[in-house]
């Protein structure tokens, strides 16, 4: 089997589509007033991919024993023996070094902040051991993407990337709560923390819905901070509809469509958002 394909499955490389479009959209808006080069865009993509790869590699390493005990995750690459621990550690360290180096080349401030960013994104993997707010931690981790892209291009911070970060954080936390519904009983038995394990399916799904209302509200405030044309509002209407459909698919006691809601629909959200920004 192709080793690259196995490592790609381990880190869920295809899921890079979740936060990447928000980082690129933030960069596009910043580029209105700050000239950019193709090198900067390449480095932004390298930073996004390497930081996420490091975080996912770290997650798989520290969770390998837990994953082995969970029937849903026992087939993952580390617990099933498709990838050795030493290889996973080497991959994760390489991704971390790549991220720090690319960030430092991109902008000095990015270089200084890179270890902090790695601490946040990798810390998510440990959070479920002590807090039910683990979903918000993941949201904040991915919410760093638009802020990081803005800093890379402008060297500073502004309201636009902060609003984008809030949108990403609430969006990710909301769909992570839905995804974690699958492990509600397992998490309780293992002493792991999550909102479904702490509050049950019904309340967890209501919290997820409220978070996604916050996502739409944050995105709706963006045109008041930076000029965006009518195509952006069309995109936002589509995003609101997709999120609504996501919650329609996942019901208490019926998680049969959780994969479609998590993988397919959330990929559409980020792509539609980037398209709306570019068109607007």
FENLIN-V453129 format. One record per backbone hydrogen bond with DSSP energy under -1.0 kcal/mol. NH is the residue of the N-H (numbers start at 0). CO is the residue of the C=O. If there is no record, write none. Layout:
nh:NH co:CO
nh:NH co:CO
This chain:
nh:5 co:1
nh:6 co:2
nh:7 co:3
nh:8 co:4
nh:9 co:5
nh:10 co:6
nh:12 co:7
nh:14 co:11
nh:15 co:12
nh:16 co:13
nh:17 co:14
nh:19 co:15
nh:22 co:18
nh:23 co:19
nh:24 co:20
nh:25 co:21
nh:26 co:22
nh:27 co:23
nh:28 co:24
nh:29 co:25
nh:30 co:26
nh:31 co:28
nh:32 co:29
nh:33 co:29
nh:40 co:36
nh:41 co:37
nh:42 co:38
nh:43 co:39
nh:44 co:40
nh:45 co:41
nh:46 co:42
nh:47 co:43
nh:48 co:44
nh:49 co:45
nh:50 co:46
nh:51 co:47
nh:52 co:48
nh:53 co:49
nh:54 co:50
nh:55 co:51
nh:56 co:52
nh:57 co:53
nh:58 co:54
nh:59 co:55
nh:60 co:56
nh:61 co:57
nh:62 co:58
nh:63 co:60
nh:66 co:62
nh:67 co:63
nh:72 co:69
nh:73 co:69
nh:75 co:72
nh:79 co:75
nh:80 co:77
nh:81 co:76
nh:82 co:76
nh:87 co:83
nh:88 co:84
nh:89 co:85
nh:90 co:86
nh:91 co:87
nh:92 co:88
nh:93 co:89
nh:94 co:90
nh:95 co:91
nh:96 co:92
nh:97 co:93
nh:98 co:94
nh:99 co:95
nh:100 co:96
nh:101 co:97
nh:102 co:98
nh:103 co:99
nh:104 co:100
nh:105 co:101
nh:106 co:102
nh:110 co:106
nh:111 co:107
nh:112 co:108
nh:113 co:109
nh:116 co:112
nh:117 co:113
nh:118 co:114
nh:119 co:115
nh:120 co:116
nh:121 co:117
nh:122 co:118
nh:124 co:121
nh:125 co:122
nh:126 co:122
nh:128 co:125
nh:129 co:126
nh:130 co:126
nh:136 co:132
nh:137 co:133
nh:138 co:134
nh:139 co:135
nh:140 co:136
nh:141 co:137
nh:142 co:138
nh:144 co:141
nh:147 co:143
nh:148 co:144
nh:149 co:145
nh:150 co:146
nh:151 co:147
nh:152 co:148
nh:153 co:149
nh:154 co:150
nh:161 co:157
nh:162 co:158
nh:163 co:159
nh:164 co:160
nh:165 co:161
nh:166 co:162
nh:167 co:163
nh:168 co:164
nh:169 co:165
nh:170 co:166
nh:171 co:167
nh:172 co:168
nh:173 co:169
nh:174 co:170
nh:175 co:171
nh:176 co:172
nh:177 co:173
nh:178 co:174
nh:179 co:175
nh:180 co:177
nh:181 co:178
nh:182 co:179
nh:183 co:180
nh:186 co:182
nh:187 co:183
nh:188 co:184
nh:189 co:185
nh:191 co:186
nh:192 co:127
nh:197 co:193
nh:198 co:194
nh:199 co:195
nh:203 co:199
nh:204 co:200
nh:205 co:201
nh:206 co:202
nh:207 co:203
nh:208 co:204
nh:209 co:205
nh:210 co:206
nh:211 co:207
nh:212 co:208
nh:213 co:209
nh:214 co:210
nh:215 co:211
nh:216 co:212
nh:217 co:213
nh:218 co:214
nh:219 co:215
nh:220 co:216
nh:223 co:220
nh:224 co:221
nh:225 co:221
nh:228 co:279
nh:231 co:228
nh:233 co:229
nh:234 co:230
nh:235 co:231
nh:236 co:232
nh:237 co:233
nh:238 co:234
nh:239 co:235
nh:240 co:236
nh:241 co:237
nh:242 co:238
nh:243 co:239
nh:244 co:240
nh:245 co:241
nh:246 co:242
nh:247 co:243
nh:248 co:244
nh:249 co:245
nh:250 co:253
nh:253 co:250
nh:257 co:254
nh:260 co:256
nh:261 co:257
nh:262 co:258
nh:264 co:259
nh:267 co:263
nh:268 co:264
nh:269 co:265
nh:270 co:266
nh:271 co:267
nh:272 co:268
nh:273 co:269
nh:274 co:270
nh:275 co:271
nh:276 co:272
nh:277 co:273
nh:278 co:274
nh:279 co:275
